Amino acid sequence: MNVTRQTADNLYNNLSGEGKNVMLTPDYIVGLTEGEGCFLVCLRKDYRIELRFFITQAIGNRPLLSEI
């Protein structure tokens, strides 16, 4: 799923109290992760495995990250 600028703006407006409700669907979260996120797997010398997940956004999109 491609997340358009209009979809992102609609979500931001919803989370900032403007406009109507926009649901965070699984498809939206997948699209956001594909565009703005990453998974990291670290294999350590002591045979431990570290799993990390990141999503990066501008500070103005903090309500979006809080909602996820």
N, C-alpha and C positions, 0 to 999 in steps of 0.2 A: 504494500500500500504506500503510495506517495503522499506525504503530508504537504499540503499546499500552504502558502503564506496566509491565505484567507482562513483556512482551518485553524492554524496556529493563532492568528489574531482573534478569531471567535472564541477560542479556548481562553486566551489571555483576558479578553474582555469579560468573560464569564467569571473567571477566578478573581478579577479585580472588582467585581460587583456590577458590571455593566452588561446589558444585553440579556438574552435568555440562556437557560441552562444548556450546557454542552457536555455530553457524557464522555468520559475517558474509556473508550472501548479497547479491548485487547489489540485490535488492529492498529489503533492509533499509537499505543505504547510500543508495539513492534516497529512501526514506522519511525517513531522518535528515536528508538534505540539504534536502528539501522543508520539513521542520519547523524545522530549526536552522541552515540554511546559506544562502549567497547567492553569486551570481556577479556580478562587477563588471567592466564594460568602460569604460575611460577613454580618450577620444580627446584627445590632447594637442595643444597649439598647434604643436609641432614635427613634427606628422604621425605621431608614434609612437602605438601602441596598447598599452595596459597591460591585461592580463587577470589578474584576481584571483579567488580562491575562498576562502571562509571557512566554517568551522563553529564555532559557539560552544557551549560546554558549561561546566557548573560544574566547579571544580577537582577535585571528587571523581570526575568521569567521565574523568579524564586517561587511564586505561588504555584506554578506548573509543577516544579519538582516536589513541592510539599504535597500536592495532590496525588502524585504518583507514589 
